Amino acid sequence: MVYPLHTTAVFFRGLNMYALVEYKGKQYKAEKDALLTVDKIDAQKGDKIEIDSVLLVSDGDKVSVGTPYVKGAKVTVEVGDTFKDDKVIVYKYKSKKDYHRTIGHREQYTKVVVKDIVVA
């Protein structure tokens, strides 16, 4: 079935609740059952963490924007696996000075699953 453009916005409104959260200095869009990749967390697999630094919450019909955070809003996540990202090669070179340095780096990340979004 094809809907006219003006009715599709009304039809799809209210489907997904999401929140914008700030965690470890970075911002993420959290939806229920979404898999997020964040910087390494020192927690065991299966632990639950509550993030209360919620910048914005949308339940589909109503949007709440914090100043800077939404009061009473929390996002509960479950800690998953910790893994290393692909290696990044840093190569330093200075011409005519016989200076060459190669350094490799692998950033560590943790996968988390969003379990619940609570608005006060």
LOVO-503845 format. One line per 4 residues: their letters; for each residue x, y, z of C-alpha. Coordinates in nm, 4 decimals. Example, Ala and Ser with C-alpha at 12.3 -4.5 7.8 and 13.67 -1.06 7.14 Angstrom:
<atoms>
AS = 1.2300:-0.4500:0.7800  1.3670:-0.1060:0.7140 .
</atoms>
This chain:
<atoms>
MVYP = 0.0000:0.0000:0.0000  0.1332:0.3455:-0.0902  0.0638:0.6347:0.1449  0.0687:1.0009:0.0422 .
LHTT = 0.3676:1.1921:0.1782  0.1735:1.3912:0.4385  0.0146:1.0818:0.5971  0.3362:0.8782:0.6205 .
AVFF = 0.4752:1.1198:0.8775  0.1652:1.0728:1.0917  0.1544:0.6975:1.0326  0.5141:0.6320:1.1401 .
RGLN = 0.5143:0.8752:1.4314  0.5310:0.7084:1.7700  0.6985:0.3867:1.6630  1.0435:0.4150:1.8194 .
MYAL = 1.1459:0.5560:2.1539  1.5058:0.6706:2.1636  1.7417:0.8717:2.3794  2.0651:1.0564:2.3199 .
VEYK = 2.3059:0.9727:2.6005  2.6499:1.0995:2.6897  2.8874:0.8306:2.8148  3.2611:0.8712:2.8702 .
GKQY = 3.2633:1.2020:2.6824  3.0920:1.0687:2.3688  2.7301:1.0822:2.2589  2.5257:0.7803:2.1468 .
KAEK = 2.1736:0.7253:2.0172  2.0164:0.4567:2.2342  1.7072:0.2641:2.1249  1.5614:-0.0367:2.3048 .
DALL = 1.7559:-0.3565:2.2210  2.0151:-0.1582:2.0214  2.3778:-0.2725:2.0236  2.6215:0.0115:2.0975 .
TVDK = 3.0001:0.0072:2.0826  3.1508:0.2243:2.3575  3.5001:0.2735:2.4980  3.6204:-0.0079:2.7231 .
IDAQ = 3.4215:-0.0542:3.0439  3.5784:-0.2202:3.3476  3.2772:-0.4395:3.4257  3.1962:-0.8054:3.3895 .
KGDK = 2.9948:-0.9402:3.0988  2.6259:-0.9399:3.1930  2.6480:-0.6513:3.4419  2.3829:-0.3813:3.4199 .
IEID = 2.4811:-0.0128:3.4142  2.2471:0.2855:3.4502  2.3389:0.5943:3.2500  2.1720:0.9079:3.3834 .
SVLL = 2.3416:1.1631:3.1578  2.0559:1.1689:2.9052  2.0609:1.4689:2.6715  1.7345:1.4057:2.4838 .
VSDG = 1.4442:1.1627:2.5046  1.1867:1.1057:2.2327  0.8933:0.8690:2.2757  0.7684:0.9273:1.9225 .
DKVS = 0.5125:1.1959:2.0074  0.6917:1.4079:2.2659  1.0552:1.5192:2.2706  1.2238:1.6207:2.5980 .
VGTP = 1.5480:1.8164:2.5685  1.7637:1.8600:2.8773  1.9566:2.1628:2.9985  2.2068:1.9932:2.9808 .
YVKG = 2.0473:1.6660:3.1015  1.6863:1.5467:3.1217  1.5907:1.5198:3.4888  1.4937:1.1701:3.6000 .
AKVT = 1.5710:1.0042:3.2669  1.7850:0.6904:3.2740  1.9065:0.4382:3.0218  1.9873:0.0869:3.1429 .
VEVG = 2.2451:-0.1096:2.9444  2.3843:-0.4606:2.9764  2.7584:-0.5086:2.9294  2.8642:-0.7440:2.6502 .
DTFK = 3.1980:-0.8506:2.5061  3.5173:-0.6460:2.5156  3.7220:-0.6488:2.1966  4.0091:-0.4751:2.0209 .
DDKV = 3.9571:-0.2686:1.7087  4.1715:-0.3013:1.3960  4.5312:-0.1903:1.4293  4.6095:0.1691:1.3342 .
IVYK = 4.9628:0.2223:1.2040  5.1306:0.5543:1.2876  5.4377:0.6271:1.0757  5.6589:0.9244:1.1544 .
YKSK = 5.9151:1.0475:0.9043  6.1404:1.3515:0.8718  6.3040:1.4087:0.5382  6.6834:1.4203:0.5115 .
KDYH = 6.7263:1.3452:0.8835  6.7215:0.9620:0.8818  6.4233:0.9620:1.1185  6.1641:0.6842:1.0784 .
RTIG = 5.9313:0.5549:1.3506  5.6485:0.3042:1.3163  5.4010:0.2639:1.6015  5.0904:0.0447:1.6070 .
HREQ = 4.7831:0.0982:1.8242  4.4655:-0.1026:1.8899  4.1796:0.0681:2.0734  3.9709:-0.1438:2.3116 .
YTKV = 3.5907:-0.1284:2.3005  3.2962:-0.2880:2.4794  2.9635:-0.3834:2.3253  2.6570:-0.2907:2.5305 .
VVKD = 2.2896:-0.3697:2.4712  2.0268:-0.1095:2.5636  1.7706:-0.2792:2.7856  1.5439:0.0030:2.9012 .
IVVA = 1.4812:0.3764:2.8638  1.3040:0.5391:3.1604  1.1602:0.8915:3.1602  1.0534:1.0407:3.4938 .
</atoms>
